[in-house]
Amino acid sequence: MPRATALAWRRFTRHGSFVTGAVLVALLLALAALSLLWTPHPPTAINVPMKLAPPSAVHWLGTDSLGRDIVSLLLVGARNSIAVGLIAVGIGIACGVVLGLLAAARRGWVDELVMRSADFAFAFPALLTAIMLTAVYGPGLVTSIVAIGIFNIPVFARIARGAALSVWTREYVLAARACGRGPWAITVDHVLPNIAGALIVQATIQFALAILAEAALSYLGLGTQPPTPSWGRMLNEAQTLMFQAPLLALWPGLAIALSVLGLNLLGDGLRDLLDPKLARGR
């Protein structure tokens, strides 16, 4: 292993937040991948005689009010949360980064138009956008993805623009301009590689927010619809049974909390490790 790689690996493994976040995120991804191949029971199978069963060797975390296995619901719910987060963040990156880079490269009225459009989009959070889309197209998983994705666009546009503007003042960019290179060539060759770290950190944070937003929308009945499992809808179904079966709310709530915690810790660790100033400080 080259010395530089070994030093980088040692620095990453010694960062507590990064390691903890990476372990939690890896566990989330592993459980979601496992649900594609195996679940203890069919996640949508209803078994009324076994409803509200306590944890046992057959149902490791018990069953819900319809007799469905909690472990199976959590596994499939993890897959859906990751799918929503990946697609919604992907929409934000694909559209927002392009707009932010365009604003930084062209400046003038283009910059003003992009930034004022971003300000306007911030007036419509994901929940409000989902309500409007639901009124037109009806509730569902696609509605959640589109609503969260639209909210992510101005976030990444602002991040990309701010980071790109600082790169445009660097000496190597000025040298490239003096050599006659065009704005887009400079953006692709010099600006984008130098802001990739900031975009990756922001992507992990937005991923965590997307999981929270999806759970909230499903809890309100605007997101994932039955019979597809969802952590948010599991919380909604458990709220009427808080005194009879309090564990029904504990498991999906814990899954959401650990997923968001892991992604936030991973983002904080990446920020510290990818920022040269913070890295030197450690």
N, C-alpha and C positions, 0 to 999 in steps of 0.2 A: 504494500500500500504506500503510495507517495506520501512524503512528509506532510505536505499541505493538506492532503485529504485526511490523514491521521489526526492532525491538529484540529481540523474542522469537526471531525467526528467526536473528538474528545470534548470540544467546547459545547457541542450540542448535547451530548450525554450528561454533562455536568450541570446543565440548566434545568432546575427542578420543575419550573412551570412547563417548559417544552416537553420534558419526559412524561410528566403526569398527563398533560393534554394529549400527547401522542398515544399513550396507552389507552385512555378513555375513547378517543376517536377510533383507534384500531379495533377496540372491542365492539364499538357500535357498528363499524363496517363488517366485522366478522359475523355478528349476529344477523345483520341484514342479509349477508351472503348465505348464511346457513338457512335462512327462511326460504330461499329459492330452491333448496334441495330437500329440506326436512323440517317438519314441525312435530311436536309430540302428538298432536291431534289435529284434524282438519280445523282451521281457524274459524270457519263459519258454521260448523256443525252444532246444531242446537240439541241439547239433551236436558229437557225440563226436569226430569226426576233428579238430576244431579245439580240443580241450580244452587248457587251460593255454597258449594261444597268447600270445606277448609282445605288447606294444603295437605297433600298426601302423596304416596308413592305413584299414584296414577295421575293426579293433577298436582304438579309440584307447587304451584302458587294458588291452587284452588280454581273455582269457576265463577262466572258472573251470574247475573239474574236469569240468563237464558241457558245456563249450563255449558257455556263455551269455555274452553281451556284458556286461562289467563296467559300462560307462557306462550302459547301459539299466537294469541292476539298481539302480545308485545313484540314478538319476532317479526310478524308481518307489518305491524305498525312502524317498526324501525325502518323497514324497507321503503315504505311509503314516505316517511319523513325525509329520508335521504334522497329519494327521487324528486320530491318537491324542492328540497334545498338545492340540489345540483342543477336542476333545470332553471329554477328561478334565478339563482346566482349566475348561471350561464347566460341568461337573457340580459341581466344587468351588465355583465362584463362585455358581451358581444356588442351591445348598443352603447352603453355608457362610456366605455374606454375609447371607442371610435369617436364619439362626440367630444369627449374631453381632449383627445389628441388633436382633433380638428380645430377646436377653439384655441388651443395653445399655439398651433402652427400658423393659423391664419390671422388671429387677433382681430381687432377692429369690430365691425358689425357682426361678423360670424361669432366671435367670442361673446359679444353682448347677447345675441339671439340664443345661443346655447345655454348660457348661464341664466338668463331670464326664464327660459323654458324650464330649466331645472328648478328654479325657485317656484314656478307655478306648479310643477309636479309634486313638490314637497307639501303643497297644500292638501293633497289627497293621499293620506296614508293607506297602507295595504288594506286595512279593515274597511275603510270607506270605499275604496276602489272595488273591493270584493262585493260590497253591498250593491253598488251600482251595476256591476256586471251580473250579479245574481238576479237583479230585477229584470234584466234584458234576456240573459241566456239560461238562467236557472243555476242552482247550486251544484257544485261538483269539484272534483280534483283539478280539472283544467282551469276552472275559475280561480281557484286558489293560486295555482302556478302563475297564471297571467297577472293577477293582482299583485302578488309579491314581486314578480319579475319587473313589472312597470315601476314599482317603488324603488327597486334596486338601480334602475337606469340613472337617475340623477345623482345617486350616491357615488357610483363609479365615475360618472362624468366629472364631478367635482374633484374627486381624488386624483384622477388621471390628469386633469387640467392643472391642478396645483403642483403636482409633482413634475409634470412636463415643463411648466414655466421655469422652474428652478434649473432644469437641465439645459434649457435653451440659452441660459446665460453662461454656460461653461465654456472654457477656452477651446476645447476640441470641437464643440458645435460651431463656434465662431470661425474656427479654422476650416471646417467643412463648408460653411457658407461662403467663405472667401475663395474656396476652390471651385465654386459654381454649382454645388450640389443643391438640388431642389428641396423644398420643405418636407415632402413625403419621404424622400430617400433618407433625409436626416432623421425623420421621425422613426422610421423602421430600423435603421442601422444604429442609431445612437440614443434616441429618447426612450423608445419602448423597452429595450433591454435594461436601462438604468432605472426605470420605474416599476419593473416587474415585481421586485420585492415588496413594495408598498401595496401593489394590487393583490398579491398573494395574501398578505396579512389581512387586508380589508375583506377579501373573499371568505376567509375563515370566520370573521366576525359576522358578515352578512349571512353566512350559512347558519350560524347559531340563531340569528334573528329570524331566518326563514323557518326554522323548525318551530320556534315559538309562535310565529305568525300562523303557520299551518295548524298547530294545535289549537290556537285561539279560534280560528275560523271553523274548524271542525267542531269545537265545543259549542259554538253558536249555531251550528247546523248549516254553515255556508260552504264548508270545505268537503272533505271526503265523505261520501254518502254510503249508507248501509247497502250491502253487508260487508263492504271493504273495511277491514280494521283500521282504526286511527287512535293514536294516544289521546287526542283532544276529545273525541267522542266517547272514549272509555271514561274519561273524567266526567263528562256530562251525564252518562248513564249511572255513574257511581254516586252522584251528589244526592240522590233521593234515598240512598242506602247507607249514608254515613254512619248512622248509629247501629244499624243492623250488620253491616259488613264493611268496616272502615278500611280494610286492606284493599278493597277494590279501587279506591282513589289513590292509595299509597303507591302501588306499582307503576301505573302510567306517569304519575307525578314525579316519581324518582327517576324514571327513564328519561323524561324531558329534562329534568334538572341536571342529571349527569351528562347528557349529551351536550347541553348548552355550556356547562362548566368545562367539559373537555375541549370544545371548540374555542372557547374564550381563552383558556390557558394555552392552547396551541398557538392561537393568534398572538398573545402577549409574548410567548417565547420566541416566535418567529420574528416579531418586531425587534426584540432585544438582540437577536442573533444576526439579523440581516442589516440592522442599522450600524454602520461603521463606528459612529461615535459611542453608541451604547456598548458595542462589542469591545471597544478599547477600554471602556470604563470597567468592564468586568475583568 
